[in-house]
Each structure stands twice: as structure tokens, then as C-alpha cells.
Amino acid sequence: MLLRPIRSLMLIGTCFLVGYFYARHQASELCIEDGGKMKNGYCLGVTQ
């Protein structure tokens, strides 16, 4: 019975991490498409 809440927390944490890395990768691709360069999580060299 105690395993269900622990399993739920692990699933929520895993989903959060997958979403975080997916969004980070997507931002990196958009930055590179616009001619920028990613550094420390920021897109540099792109003017709007």
C-alpha cells in the first residue's frame, strides 16, 4: 500500500525531468536555427 504514493512521486518527477529536457532541447534547436549559440542555457548572438 505504501508503494503507490512513492511510485506516483517517482512518475511525476520523471515526467517533470523529461519535459524540462525536451523544452531545453527545443529552445536550443530554435536558437541554432536563428543563427545563435547556446551558452549556459542562454541563446547568444540572435537579434530580433
Contact map, one row per residue, 1 for C-alpha under 8 A:
111100000000000000000000000000000000000000000000
111111000000000000000000000000000000000000000000
111111100000000000000000000000000000000000000000
111111110000000000000000000000000000000000000000
011111111000000000000000000000000000000000000000
011111111100000000000000000000000000000000000000
001111111110000000000000000000000000000000000000
000111111111000000000000000000000000000000000000
000011111111100000000000000000000000000000000000
000001111111110000000000000000000000000000000000
000000111111111000000000000000000000000000000000
000000011111111100000000000000000000000000000000
000000001111111110000000000000000000000000000000
000000000111111111000000000000000000000000000000
000000000011111111100000000000000000000000000000
000000000001111111110000000000000000000000000000
000000000000111111111000000000000000000000000000
000000000000011111111100000000000000000000000000
000000000000001111111110000000000000000000000000
000000000000000111111111000000000000000000000000
000000000000000011111111100000000000000000000000
000000000000000001111111110000000000000000000000
000000000000000000111111111000000000000000000000
000000000000000000011111111100000000000010000000
000000000000000000001111111110000000000000000000
000000000000000000000111111111000000000000000000
000000000000000000000011111111100000000000000000
000000000000000000000001111111110000010000100000
000000000000000000000000111111111000000000000000
000000000000000000000000011111111100000000000000
000000000000000000000000001111111111110000100100
000000000000000000000000000111111111110000000000
000000000000000000000000000011111111000000000000
000000000000000000000000000001111111000000000100
000000000000000000000000000000111111100000001100
000000000000000000000000000000111111110000111100
000000000000000000000000000000110011111000111000
000000000000000000000000000100110001111111110000
000000000000000000000000000000000000111111110000
000000000000000000000000000000000000011111000000
000000000000000000000001000000000000011111100000
000000000000000000000000000000000000011111110000
000000000000000000000000000100100001111011111100
000000000000000000000000000000000001111001111100
000000000000000000000000000000000011100000111110
000000000000000000000000000000100111000000111111
000000000000000000000000000000000000000000001111
000000000000000000000000000000000000000000000111
